[in-house]
């Protein structure tokens, strides 16, 4: 019996689907035509009195056998609706804040995607007590409970391959969630992927200085002073150096990189709204742009901002917007009464904002690095990990994430090399990839955060390249794939290119052909490799 016929019979018998009908989105405002695939919006129980808003989109073809992918935006305290409406969801919000257009590079072309607003207090998520102080450990457990509740509501996806993905502070959310998921045999975890992620405060802060200097942001004299005051015996400590001269020079560096008007998420892009400064007033709101992810020793700077937030005028209304970003359109759309009704938003939910100041300010960061979590995953020899970065993001820069992956001391399988895409019939370098046992690090040239190695689907920045197809005979688009390359996404395999695999394990990797769809996320979905026990070693941080 064919799978289509079987599915039809199951549907007729009432056995094929268990999705909650009251969560299905039957009409979505802003679309010229409603989608052919099903999508759902509602709430997941994340613990007593905690309700996380989700938006789930089924794969556009064969959802029963497609992977289930959880997506979390970062912050901490920022909404995954930003990922849905402006990055890789099936519908992209337009500047008018009313219209949606279909995304040619939507992730749900190859997977079922679950977007969750986490933790409670973010976006439309809420708790009964309206108290939104939380921490890394609690959020990881809440996200795990929400995932379990999703599979209770959608049991038909309980056996699908599961992948956990996220960006920015998702570099903390995803590995800590994976610790819970890997202990649950009922969940079919296959791997995780973190894009432009925060994996180590120390490495992220230290690498930022190198990134800034070698991108021409710091003058020669400042660089010499930083080397003189912050470095000793060939090693630099820009992150937490008690030398007063180092602290003063780091203040100059921070002013240039974070406060001069550069777009910290895309060095070469303009700053939406103009040079914002670290704070500004807008009507009745005090707007802050500092998400608090830099832990560089700057005691006076930190004290001044904390005191400002304690002032009565600041306590009145504070809004948190990531710097050089424009959240006007998604805010207009999601706060429309018609949209809230269509998405089944609770009347208990607050007005939607891209980031929650209350969650961010009251968030306790318990983990300064993710080495332990990554090594646990790698030590099982069961999961694949992809760490990927656009190479013009400064908030969580590619150099720091590469240092972090190197610090895990996994066996190198394939040396760092370029991967290719085609444009106008010509092969071009899309970025670079380095493969270890069960983990890979990948960059995307001239892409920012959130401009992804997977689909590079954020099309509102001209700098975003389109990594769509591999060189003839090689599955270079899928940089983790050294086995079979299926060239057509929508049809059965028409052509395969087989290559030797060092481990002897057969791999299978979907790739696209031509500009219709770019994807390397599918590599993570469809392959596995054996790995060796993990080791530990100190991160690289040499003076240069």
Residue pairs with C-beta under 8 A, 6 or more apart in sequence:
1 9
3 64
3 65
7 16
7 64
10 16
11 17
16 156
17 156
18 153
18 154
18 155
18 156
19 38
19 40
19 153
19 154
19 156
20 40
20 42
20 153
20 154
22 42
22 344
23 40
23 41
23 42
23 153
23 344
24 38
24 39
24 40
25 39
25 40
25 41
25 342
25 343
25 344
27 34
27 342
28 34
28 35
28 39
28 91
28 100
28 339
28 342
29 98
29 336
29 338
29 339
29 342
30 91
30 93
30 98
30 99
30 100
30 333
30 339
31 91
31 100
31 102
35 90
35 91
35 102
36 60
37 57
37 58
37 59
37 60
37 63
37 90
37 108
38 58
38 63
39 55
39 56
39 57
39 58
39 90
40 54
40 55
40 56
40 154
41 53
41 54
41 55
41 56
41 342
41 343
41 344
41 345
42 53
42 54
42 344
43 51
43 52
43 53
43 54
43 125
43 344
43 346
44 51
44 52
44 53
44 54
44 116
44 145
44 146
44 147
44 149
44 150
44 153
45 51
45 145
45 146
45 149
46 52
46 118
46 119
46 120
46 142
46 143
46 145
46 146
46 149
47 141
47 142
47 145
49 127
49 128
49 129
50 119
50 120
50 125
50 127
50 128
50 142
51 120
51 125
51 126
51 127
51 346
51 348
52 116
52 117
52 118
52 119
52 120
52 125
52 142
52 143
52 146
53 116
53 117
53 123
53 124
53 125
53 343
53 345
53 349
54 114
54 115
54 116
54 117
54 146
54 150
55 80
55 81
55 84
55 89
55 115
55 343
56 112
56 113
56 114
56 115
56 150
56 154
57 89
57 90
57 106
57 108
57 112
57 113
57 115
58 108
58 112
59 66
59 108
59 109
59 110
59 111
59 112
60 90
60 106
60 108
60 109
61 109
61 490
63 112
64 156
64 160
65 160
66 110
66 111
66 112
66 160
67 110
67 111
67 112
67 160
67 161
67 162
67 163
67 190
67 525
68 111
68 112
68 114
68 157
68 160
68 161
68 162
68 163
69 107
69 111
69 112
69 113
69 114
69 162
69 163
69 164
69 165
69 521
69 525
70 114
70 116
70 147
70 162
70 163
70 164
70 165
70 177
71 80
71 83
71 84
71 88
71 107
71 113
71 114
71 115
71 116
71 165
71 166
72 80
72 116
72 118
72 143
72 164
72 165
72 166
72 167
72 170
72 173
72 174
72 177
73 79
73 80
73 82
73 83
73 166
73 167
73 168
73 170
74 166
74 167
74 168
74 169
74 170
74 171
74 172
74 173
74 197
74 198
75 122
75 168
75 169
75 291
75 355
75 356
75 359
75 360
75 363
76 119
76 139
76 169
76 172
76 173
76 291
76 359
76 360
76 363
76 365
77 119
77 121
77 122
77 291
77 320
77 355
77 356
77 357
77 358
77 359
77 360
77 363
78 122
78 168
78 169
78 291
78 322
78 354
78 355
78 356
79 117
79 122
79 123
79 352
79 353
79 354
79 355
80 115
80 116
80 117
80 118
80 123
81 115
81 117
81 123
81 124
81 330
81 334
81 352
81 354
82 327
82 330
82 354
82 450
83 89
83 115
83 167
83 450
84 91
84 115
85 91
85 92
85 93
85 100
85 329
85 330
85 333
85 334
86 92
86 93
86 330
86 450
86 458
86 460
87 450
87 452
87 457
87 458
88 103
88 105
88 106
88 107
88 113
88 452
88 454
88 455
88 457
88 458
89 103
89 106
89 107
89 108
89 113
89 115
90 102
90 103
90 106
90 108
91 100
91 101
91 102
91 103
92 100
92 101
92 102
92 103
92 459
93 99
93 100
93 329
93 330
93 333
94 100
94 101
94 329
95 329
96 329
97 328
97 329
97 330
97 331
97 332
97 333
98 332
98 333
98 336
100 333
103 457
104 516
104 517
105 455
105 456
105 457
105 459
105 517
105 518
106 455
106 457
107 113
107 454
107 455
107 457
107 521
109 489
109 517
109 519
110 489
110 510
110 517
110 519
110 521
110 522
110 525
111 163
111 521
111 522
111 525
112 157
112 160
114 147
114 150
116 143
116 146
117 123
117 124
117 125
118 125
118 139
118 142
118 143
118 146
118 173
119 125
119 132
119 134
119 138
119 139
119 142
119 143
119 359
120 126
120 127
120 132
120 134
120 142
121 127
121 132
121 134
121 356
121 358
121 359
122 355
122 356
122 359
123 334
123 349
123 352
123 353
123 356
124 334
124 343
124 345
124 346
124 349
124 350
124 352
125 349
126 346
126 348
126 349
126 350
128 348
132 356
132 358
132 359
132 362
133 362
133 363
133 364
134 142
134 359
134 362
134 363
134 364
135 363
135 364
135 365
135 366
136 172
136 176
136 364
136 365
136 366
136 367
137 176
137 366
139 173
139 176
140 173
140 176
140 177
140 179
140 180
141 180
143 173
143 177
143 180
144 177
144 180
144 181
144 184
147 177
147 181
147 187
148 184
151 157
151 158
151 186
151 187
158 186
158 187
158 188
159 188
160 188
161 188
161 190
161 525
162 181
162 187
162 188
162 189
162 190
163 189
163 190
163 191
163 192
163 193
163 524
163 525
164 174
164 177
164 178
164 181
164 189
164 191
164 192
164 193
165 174
165 192
165 193
165 194
165 195
165 521
166 173
166 174
166 194
166 195
166 197
167 194
167 195
167 196
167 197
167 449
167 450
167 452
168 196
168 197
168 198
168 293
168 395
168 396
168 449
168 450
169 197
169 198
169 291
169 293
170 194
170 195
170 197
171 194
171 197
171 198
171 199
171 370
171 396
172 197
172 198
172 365
172 367
172 370
174 192
174 193
174 194
174 197
175 192
175 194
175 370
175 373
175 374
175 377
176 367
176 370
176 373
178 189
178 192
178 373
178 377
178 383
179 373
179 376
181 187
181 189
182 189
182 376
182 377
182 380
182 382
182 383
189 382
189 383
190 383
190 384
190 524
190 525
190 528
191 383
191 384
191 385
191 386
191 524
192 377
192 383
192 385
192 386
193 385
193 386
193 387
193 388
193 454
193 521
193 524
194 385
194 386
194 387
194 388
195 388
195 389
195 390
195 449
195 450
195 452
195 453
195 454
196 388
196 389
196 390
196 393
196 395
196 396
196 398
196 401
196 449
196 450
197 387
197 396
197 401
198 204
198 293
198 396
199 369
199 370
199 374
199 387
199 400
199 401
199 404
200 368
200 369
200 370
200 371
200 400
200 404
200 407
200 539
201 239
201 293
201 295
201 368
201 369
202 239
202 240
202 295
202 368
202 369
202 539
203 369
203 400
203 403
203 404
203 407
203 539
203 541
204 293
204 294
204 396
204 397
204 400
205 238
205 239
205 294
205 295
205 296
206 236
206 237
206 238
206 239
206 400
206 541
207 397
207 399
207 400
207 403
208 238
208 257
208 294
208 394
208 397
208 400
209 218
209 226
209 236
209 238
209 250
209 253
210 399
210 544
211 394
211 397
211 398
211 399
211 400
212 218
212 253
212 256
212 257
212 394
213 223
213 226
215 267
217 256
217 257
217 262
218 226
218 253
218 256
222 249
222 252
222 253
225 245
225 249
226 236
226 238
226 246
226 249
226 250
226 253
227 236
227 543
228 245
229 241
229 243
229 245
229 246
229 249
230 236
230 237
230 238
230 241
230 243
230 246
230 249
230 250
231 237
231 543
234 542
234 543
235 541
235 542
235 543
236 541
236 542
236 543
237 246
237 541
238 246
238 250
238 253
238 296
239 295
239 296
239 297
240 295
240 296
240 297
241 247
241 250
241 297
242 297
247 297
247 298
247 299
250 296
250 297
250 298
251 298
251 301
254 294
254 296
254 298
254 301
256 262
257 264
257 394
258 264
258 278
258 294
258 323
259 277
259 278
260 275
261 271
261 274
261 275
261 276
262 271
262 394
263 269
263 270
263 271
263 323
263 324
263 448
264 323
264 324
264 393
264 394
264 395
265 322
265 323
265 324
265 325
265 393
265 394
265 395
265 448
265 449
265 450
266 324
266 390
266 392
266 393
266 448
266 449
266 451
266 461
266 463
267 392
267 393
267 394
267 448
268 392
268 446
268 463
269 324
269 392
269 448
269 461
269 463
270 324
271 323
271 324
272 324
272 325
272 326
273 324
273 326
276 287
276 289
276 323
276 324
277 289
278 288
278 289
278 290
278 305
279 286
279 287
279 288
279 289
279 290
279 308
280 286
280 287
281 287
282 319
284 316
284 317
285 317
285 318
285 319
286 313
286 314
286 316
286 317
286 318
286 319
287 318
287 319
287 320
287 321
288 318
288 319
288 320
288 321
288 357
289 320
289 321
289 322
289 323
290 305
290 323
291 320
291 322
291 355
291 360
292 360
292 361
293 395
293 396
295 368
308 314
309 315
309 318
309 361
318 357
319 353
319 357
320 353
320 354
320 355
320 356
320 357
320 360
321 327
321 354
321 355
322 354
322 355
325 354
327 353
327 354
330 352
330 354
331 352
331 353
331 354
333 339
334 340
334 343
334 352
335 351
335 352
340 349
367 373
369 404
370 404
371 404
371 407
371 408
371 536
374 385
374 408
374 439
374 534
375 408
375 534
375 536
377 383
377 385
378 385
378 408
378 410
378 437
378 438
378 439
378 531
378 534
379 533
379 534
381 438
381 530
381 531
381 532
381 533
383 438
384 438
384 439
384 480
384 524
384 527
384 528
384 529
385 438
385 439
385 440
386 439
386 440
386 442
386 453
386 480
386 523
386 524
387 401
387 404
387 405
387 439
387 440
387 441
387 442
388 441
388 442
388 443
388 444
388 452
388 453
388 454
389 396
389 397
389 398
389 401
389 402
389 441
389 442
389 443
389 444
389 449
389 453
390 398
390 443
390 444
390 446
390 447
390 448
390 449
390 450
390 451
390 452
390 453
391 398
391 431
391 443
391 444
391 445
391 446
391 447
392 446
392 447
392 448
392 463
393 447
393 448
393 449
393 451
395 449
396 449
398 443
401 441
402 434
402 441
402 443
403 539
403 540
403 541
404 539
405 434
405 436
405 439
405 441
406 539
406 540
407 537
407 538
407 539
407 540
408 436
408 439
408 534
408 536
409 534
409 535
409 536
409 537
410 436
410 437
410 438
410 439
410 531
410 532
410 534
410 535
411 436
411 437
411 532
412 434
412 435
412 436
413 435
413 436
413 437
413 502
413 529
414 433
414 434
414 435
414 482
415 434
416 432
416 433
416 434
417 432
417 433
417 434
418 429
418 430
418 431
418 432
418 433
419 429
419 430
419 431
419 432
419 433
419 442
419 467
419 470
419 476
419 477
419 479
419 520
420 427
420 428
420 429
420 430
420 470
420 471
420 474
420 476
420 477
421 427
421 428
421 430
421 465
421 466
421 467
421 468
421 469
421 470
421 476
421 477
421 518
422 428
422 468
422 469
422 470
422 471
422 514
423 466
423 468
423 515
427 471
428 465
429 445
430 444
430 445
430 465
430 467
430 477
431 442
431 443
431 444
431 445
431 447
431 453
431 467
432 442
432 443
433 440
433 441
433 442
433 443
433 479
433 480
434 440
434 441
434 442
435 479
435 480
437 529
437 530
437 531
437 532
438 529
438 530
438 531
440 479
440 480
442 453
442 479
442 480
442 520
443 453
444 451
444 452
444 453
444 456
444 465
444 467
445 465
446 463
446 464
446 465
447 453
447 456
447 463
447 464
447 465
448 458
448 461
448 463
448 464
450 458
451 458
451 461
451 463
451 464
452 458
453 467
453 520
454 519
454 520
454 521
455 517
455 518
455 519
455 521
456 464
456 465
456 466
456 467
456 518
457 518
458 464
466 515
466 518
467 477
467 518
467 520
468 477
468 512
468 514
468 515
468 516
468 517
468 518
469 477
469 511
469 512
469 513
469 514
469 518
470 476
470 477
470 478
470 485
470 511
473 497
474 485
474 497
474 499
475 481
475 482
475 484
475 485
475 497
475 499
475 509
475 511
477 511
477 512
477 518
477 519
477 520
478 485
478 509
478 510
478 511
478 519
478 520
478 522
478 523
479 520
479 523
480 509
480 520
480 523
480 524
480 527
481 507
481 508
481 509
481 511
481 523
481 526
481 527
482 499
482 500
482 501
482 502
482 507
483 498
483 499
483 501
483 505
483 506
483 507
483 508
483 509
483 527
484 493
484 496
484 497
484 498
484 506
484 507
484 508
484 509
485 496
485 497
485 509
485 511
486 493
486 496
486 508
486 509
486 510
486 511
487 493
487 494
487 495
487 496
487 511
487 512
487 513
488 494
488 495
488 513
489 510
489 512
489 517
489 519
501 507
503 529
503 530
505 528
505 529
505 530
507 526
507 527
507 528
507 529
508 526
508 527
509 522
509 523
509 526
509 527
510 519
510 522
510 523
510 525
510 526
511 519
511 522
512 518
512 519
